[in-house]
Amino acid sequence: MSKGVQFLMKKNKISSVLISRNGMLAGIVSIEDIMYSVAERANLDIVVDEIMHSPELTIDSERWLSDAITMLDRRKASHIIV
């Protein structure tokens, strides 16, 4: 994995990073993705595409919080992009 992702997360004390490709949102990488990847492979020498969630879970900012919670629950996700 690009060392930039985990160092960016550590430096900024954040738990996820949005990944773009050609200026478009391509997915999201979370600390959980990195932990599972390390546990399975004992190696961080992998590309971000292999561990990111894609398609990403998104919701419009005009939607209700209850809608976001329902989406997270149905998809068994921990992150949603607004």
C-alpha positions in Angstrom: 0.0 0.0 0.0 1.2 3.5 -0.6 2.9 4.6 2.5 1.2 7.9 2.0 -2.2 6.6 3.2 -1.3 5.3 6.6 1.1 8.2 7.3 -1.5 10.7 6.3 -4.0 9.1 8.6 -1.6 8.9 11.5 -0.3 12.5 11.0 -3.8 14.0 10.8 -5.3 11.6 13.4 -8.1 10.5 11.1 -9.6 7.1 10.7 -10.4 7.1 6.9 -9.1 8.6 3.7 -11.1 9.3 0.5 -9.4 7.9 -2.6 -9.7 9.7 -6.0 -8.8 8.5 -9.4 -8.6 11.0 -12.3 -10.3 13.7 -10.1 -13.3 11.4 -9.3 -14.1 9.7 -6.0 -13.0 6.1 -6.3 -13.4 4.8 -2.8 -12.5 5.0 0.9 -9.8 3.4 3.0 -10.4 3.1 6.7 -8.2 2.1 9.6 -10.2 -1.2 9.7 -9.3 -1.9 6.1 -5.6 -1.5 6.9 -5.8 -3.6 10.1 -7.6 -6.5 8.3 -5.1 -6.3 5.4 -2.1 -6.5 7.8 -3.7 -9.3 9.7 -4.3 -11.3 6.5 -1.1 -10.6 4.8 1.4 -9.3 7.4 2.5 -6.9 4.8 1.7 -3.3 3.9 3.3 -3.6 0.4 0.0 -3.6 -1.4 -1.9 -1.0 -3.5 -4.7 1.0 -2.0 -7.1 -0.4 -4.7 -6.9 -3.8 -3.1 -8.2 -2.7 0.3 -10.4 0.3 -0.3 -14.2 0.1 -0.3 -15.6 0.8 -3.7 -18.2 1.7 -4.7 -18.2 4.0 -1.8 -21.3 4.7 0.3 -22.6 8.2 -0.2 -25.5 10.3 0.9 -26.7 13.8 0.0 -26.3 16.4 2.7 -30.0 17.2 2.5 -31.0 13.7 3.6 -32.1 12.9 7.2 -29.7 11.5 9.7 -32.0 8.5 10.1 -31.5 7.8 6.3 -27.8 7.7 6.8 -28.1 5.4 9.8 -30.4 3.1 7.8 -27.9 3.0 4.9 -25.0 2.2 7.3 -26.9 -0.5 9.0 -28.1 -2.2 5.7 -24.7 -2.1 4.2 -22.9 -3.1 7.5 -20.6 -0.1 6.9 -18.9 2.2 9.4 -18.3 5.2 7.1 -20.5 7.2 4.8 -19.4 10.1 2.5 -21.6 13.2 2.5 
